[in-house]
Structures are given as structure tokens and as C-alpha cells.
Amino acid sequence: MSTGVTLSSSLKDYYSVKDAASEIGIEYMALHQRIHRGTVKAERPSPRVILIHKNEVERLRKERGEVSC
């Protein structure tokens, strides 16, 4: 089953949701929920695979770093 999504770069430029969450410093489910809400850009090359481009991960890391406690 194809979703019609074409990856814009090679796979080495993408993180899994689990790896991206670890890089960003948030919980896996929190990132998954943000993807579902549309606040995080992600690609679905197949129904069971979600990939996040490294540029999006970097954006989220910077966004998280700007938040003060």
C-alpha cells in the first residue's frame, strides 16, 4: 500500500520518531502526539513508518532550548 509520499532526501537525513524524540529531549508519545496534531512535520513512506527530517528535528531542538523554566 503506497501513501504517495516521496522522501525528499536519502534516508540518512531522517530520524525515526523514537530517535527524534531522544535527540530533542522529549518523550516518544509527546512527539507522536505533536505529529498527529500537525505541529511537527513528518513523512509516512508507508502506513507503519513515520520519519522526521533532520531539519525538523533541529528546529524542535532549538525551540525546546528557547523555553525557560
C-alpha positions in Angstrom: 0.0 0.0 0.0 1.5 3.3 -1.0 0.7 6.6 0.6 2.0 8.6 -2.3 4.7 10.3 -0.1 8.1 10.7 -1.8 11.0 11.2 0.5 12.8 14.4 -0.4 16.3 13.2 0.7 18.1 10.0 1.4 17.0 8.0 4.5 20.2 9.1 6.3 18.6 12.5 6.5 15.7 11.2 8.6 15.1 10.1 12.2 12.5 7.6 13.4 10.1 9.1 15.9 11.9 7.3 18.8 15.3 8.6 17.7 14.0 12.1 17.1 12.4 12.2 20.5 15.6 11.2 22.1 17.6 13.9 20.1 15.0 16.6 21.0 14.8 15.5 24.7 11.1 14.8 24.8 9.1 11.6 25.3 8.2 9.4 22.3 4.5 9.8 22.9 4.7 13.6 23.2 6.4 13.8 19.8 3.9 11.3 18.3 1.0 13.5 19.5 2.6 16.6 18.0 2.9 14.8 14.7 -0.8 13.7 14.9 -1.8 17.3 15.7 0.2 18.6 12.7 2.6 20.8 14.7 5.6 18.6 13.7 6.3 17.9 10.0 6.7 14.2 9.3 6.6 11.9 6.3 4.9 8.5 6.1 6.6 6.4 3.4 4.3 3.5 4.5 1.4 3.2 6.9 3.5 1.9 9.7 6.6 4.1 9.3 6.9 7.7 10.3 10.1 9.7 9.5 11.2 13.1 10.6 13.7 15.1 8.6 16.8 16.2 10.4 16.0 19.9 9.7 12.7 19.4 11.6 14.5 17.8 14.5 17.0 20.7 14.6 14.1 23.2 14.6 12.4 21.4 17.5 15.7 21.2 19.5 16.2 25.0 19.1 12.5 25.6 20.0 12.9 23.5 23.1 16.1 25.3 24.0 14.4 28.6 24.0 11.9 27.6 26.6 13.0 28.8 30.1 11.9 27.2 33.3 
